[in-house]
Amino acid sequence: MSTVSRQTFDEVMVPNYQPAAIIPVRGEGSRLWDQQGRDYVDFAGGIAVTVLGHAHPKLIAALTAQAGKLWHVSNVMTNEPALRLAQKLTAATFAERVFFCNSGAEANEAAFKLARRWGNLQAEGKNEIISFHNAFHGRTLFTVTVGGTPKYSQGFEPLPGNVTHLPFNDLAALERAISAKTCAVVMEPVQGEGGVMPATPEFARGVRELCNRHNALLIYDEVQSGNGRSGDLYAYMGYGVTPDILTTAKGLGGGFPIGAMLTTAKYAETLAFGTHGSTYGGNPLACAVAEAALDEVSRPELLANAKARGTQLRDGLDAIGRRYGIFAPSRGRGLLVGAPVSDAWKGKAKDIVNAALKQGLWCLVAGPDVLRFAPAINITEADIAEGLKRLDAACAALTAPSKAANA
Ligand SMILES: Cc1ncc(COP(=O)(O)O)c(C=O)c1O
């Protein structure tokens, strides 16, 4: 018998989370087991993090090999895993320089600070950051301020200033707002927390053009959409639009905490010696695991699997949606998939997630009205089918009483 349970959480933890009733203790591939030994199909991926599933042999090998060599040196010295990872990230993307940190919020914090400093060096007052409604960029004070959900910053005032929020996918609104005073426009190519809402290709191209016209940096927050999840290594590649700064975390370490800000040599100069930093950024353990994860997620077969399994998942969700009247048509890219609930189920996405958990499926919400799915990109066809079967059972259980009532 374990000495800790879900109740322990309420006794010893700050109440900023409300975790599920079960406690997972072991994972393998796209399956998890709880304290009672019950198995779950994992369509959540630790919120789009375990991009290669649980206990991937190559990640275990990289972590254990590095664990016996060197854990930490700080940034007063550099280290081999960090340099190798930076070499691979710059070889694989538009970027020429990398800043390592420990989370998505920290990667965005670095990006926003770079943009502000760059803008202030360009011209007096060039420090407006434009972002979009429903955007999510993390939970530091700067990132909740730039994010597009006011409730995450309410009560934490005073907030950093000169941040403008506009409707997403509305190019005309951006064209009206952007000016010589704008230092950066930040967007998620696929808004994750905000409801799994992909940018339209026209919007993505138009934002790039407007940034060029007004000499503003284009920041892509790929914390959720990156690392193979969209079916491309980074979603910008699928859009054919190149940002000036890209932030990545979550899947970068496949479950080991790491974040990175990627940029060009020219813009990297802005963060000159002493302007920014992180004790743990570039930690050898994190970078060794991330190097192994990057090698794996870059494989064309795996990226193709993300697309094929994404199509399988969406077809299955749409069929369940039609059968039970619970979901409207799904949306997303690759294995970042959202299923908006139908009008009758507005505000009840969490109820569906809880019902799915009872059937042995772990999935997520993205706000009150959207179910979100972010499984590992190496998930098998059989596991997608099994997860869909369990979701179908959950929807059958949820709709059964109302059918009986109507009979
Ligand atoms: C697009 C995006 N940016 C930033 C973050 C923040 O990342 P972290 O929780 O690692 O700070 C998230 C987390 O959900 C995210 O989805």
The ligand as an SDF file (V2000), in Angstrom:
LIG
                    3D

 16 16  0  0  0  0  0  0  0  0999 V2000
    1.9520   27.6740  -26.4320 C   0  0  0  0  0  0  0  0  0  0  0  0
    2.4840   27.5940  -25.0360 C   0  0  0  0  0  0  0  0  0  0  0  0
    3.3970   28.4850  -24.6360 N   0  0  0  0  0  0  0  0  0  0  0  0
    3.9190   28.4520  -23.3950 C   0  0  0  0  0  0  0  0  0  0  0  0
    3.5080   27.5110  -22.4810 C   0  0  0  0  0  0  0  0  0  0  0  0
    4.1090   27.5090  -21.0980 C   0  0  0  0  0  0  0  0  0  0  0  0
    4.9750   26.4430  -20.9650 O   0  0  0  0  0  0  0  0  0  0  0  0
    5.4540   25.9860  -19.5000 P   0  0  0  0  0  0  0  0  0  0  0  0
    4.2430   25.4870  -18.7910 O   0  0  0  0  0  0  0  0  0  0  0  0
    6.4920   24.9350  -19.7670 O   0  0  0  0  0  0  0  0  0  0  0  0
    6.0270   27.1920  -18.8440 O   0  0  0  0  0  0  0  0  0  0  0  0
    2.5550   26.5740  -22.8520 C   0  0  0  0  0  0  0  0  0  0  0  0
    2.0640   25.5670  -21.8760 C   0  0  0  0  0  0  0  0  0  0  0  0
    0.9920   25.0200  -21.9830 O   0  0  0  0  0  0  0  0  0  0  0  0
    2.0210   26.6090  -24.1560 C   0  0  0  0  0  0  0  0  0  0  0  0
    1.0870   25.7360  -24.5640 O   0  0  0  0  0  0  0  0  0  0  0  0
  1  2  1  0
  2  3  1  0
  2 15  2  0
  3  4  2  0
  4  5  1  0
  5  6  1  0
  5 12  2  0
  6  7  1  0
  7  8  1  0
  8  9  2  0
  8 10  1  0
  8 11  1  0
 12 13  1  0
 12 15  1  0
 13 14  2  0
 15 16  1  0
M  END
$$$$
